[in-house]
């Protein structure tokens, strides 16, 4: 998703901010409030922001 939106933005001459980095601290135990939950929220925010910029 990140790469596809970045390619569309580049073709349109739009510079997007960097997407959120993937977490590296997950313990794999399915914790409540897992770092992946925060990442997915941040990734969705980035996607929405990118789509708004692409719409002009």
Secondary structure, DSSP 8 states (H G I E B T S, - for coil): -HHHHHHHHHHTT----------S---SS--TT-HHHHHHHHHHHHHHHHHHHHH-
